Every structure is written in structure tokens, then in C-alpha cells.
Amino acid sequence: MKTLEQTSHSRGDAWLYLLAAACGIGTGWVDVVIDDLLFTALLVVSACMLLGFLGRRWPWRWVLVVGTFIPLTEWAAYVLFTVKPSRAQVYASVLACLPGIAGAYGGAILRTAIDHLRAGN
């Protein structure tokens, strides 16, 4: 049986999951159109840092959500549109999620530090 606190956390994080999915789809689309791995990695780090800052509990989940939607967006572009990402581009998009780990945990640590400073600890 869930407590009231667990229920409020799960409802409160729903919009963060939608934001993470939107960031992943946007990053995937940018990767298909621009085809620059460093820019894709920068977008992943930025999105995961923002999400880690907003939802600091379990920051690894933001890397998973954002990272899942990048190859899915590239696959959708391959199937639905005339834009055809190469096989190397799809593999590189999976590897671009690795810097997202640093971004998500960095955002969570920054949020924790700011909360401690506000509390006066």
C-alpha cells in the first residue's frame, strides 16, 4: 500500500517524464537533421542537468528516458521521412547518452547544494 508521500511523488514526477521524453525527441530530431555528435551530447547533458535539478531523486532515470527517445526518434525518421540516419549515427546517439549521466547527477548535486544553502546548513 502506498503512502501519501509516495503517491504525491509519483504524480509530481509525471510532468518531468513528459519533459524528459520531449527533450529526448527534440535531441533525436536535432541529431538527425544536423548530424553532429558533440552538439547532440551537449543537448543530452543540458537536458539531463535540468531534469536532475528539477527532480533530484534517482537522477539516472532521466538519462534512461532521454536516451531511449533519441534512437527511437532516429528510427521514426528513417521509417516515416526521407531523412535517413546512418547506422553509425544511430550507434553514436546511444553513446551520446553517456555524458548525460554526469549532467543528471550534476544537476541533482547542484539542487542539493542550493537547498542546503537556503536552509542555512
N, C-alpha and C positions, 0 to 999 in steps of 0.2 A: 504494500500500500504506500502511495506517495504522500510525502508531507506537503504542506502548503508551500514551503520554500522551494522544494524540488519542482513543483508544478509551475510556480512563478518563473523559475529559471528556464524551464523548457519553453514556456510561452514567450518569455522575453528574448530568447535567442532566435526565434523564428525569423525575424526580420534580418538578423545577422547572416543566417543561412541564405536568405534570398539575396542579400548584398554580396555574399561570397560567390554565389552562383553567377550573379550579374558581372562581377569582376572577372571571373573565370571565362565567361563567354566573351566579354569585351577584350580580354587579353588574347584569347584564342583568335578572335577576328583580326586583331591588330597583327598577330603573328602570321596569319595567312596573307594579309594584304601587304605588309611591309617586309616580312621575312628577315627580321633582324633579331638574332638570338639574344644579344645584350639588352636591347630595348624590351624584349619580352621578359627577360629576367628582372629588369628594373621594375616593370609593371607588376610582376608577381611579388617582388619584395615590398613594393609600396602598398599593394592591396593587402597582403598578409600582415604588414605592420599596422595598418589602420584597423584591420579586423582583430588583431591581437590586442590593440589598445582598447577597442570598444568592448570586446568580450575576452577578458584575460584568462578565463577558466578554460583549461585544456587548449592551448594555442595550436597544437598540432592539427586539430580538426580543420582549421582554416586552410592549412596547406593542402589537406586532402580534398576539401571541397573545391578550392580554386584550381588545384592541379588536375582534378578529374575533368573539369569542364573545358580545359584547353585542348586536349586531344579530341574530345567529343565535338567541339566546335570545328576543328580541322576536318574531322570525319564528315560532319554535316556539310561543310563547304565542298568537300570532294564529291559527295553524293548529290547535293542539290544545285550547286552552282558550277560555273565554268572554271572557277579558281581551283586549281589542283595542286595542293601542297605535296612536296616530295616525301618519300619515305624517311629521308634523313631529317626533314623538317619536323615530322611527327615525333621521331625519337628525341630530337633536340627539345621539343616542347615538354616532354616528360622530364628531361634533365633540368629544364629551366625552373622546375619547382623546388629544386634543392636549396637555392638561396631564399626561398620563401620560408624555410624553417627558421633561418636567422631573423627574418623580418617579423614573423609571428611571435617568436619568443622575445625579440627586442621590444616590440610594442607592448607585450604583457608586462615586461620588466619596467618599462617606462611608466606604464599606468600604475603599477605597484609603487614605484618611487614617488610619483606625484601624489598618490593617496596618502603615503606616509608623511610627505612634506606638509600636506594640508592638515593632517591630524596633529602635526607638531611632534611627531616621534623622532 
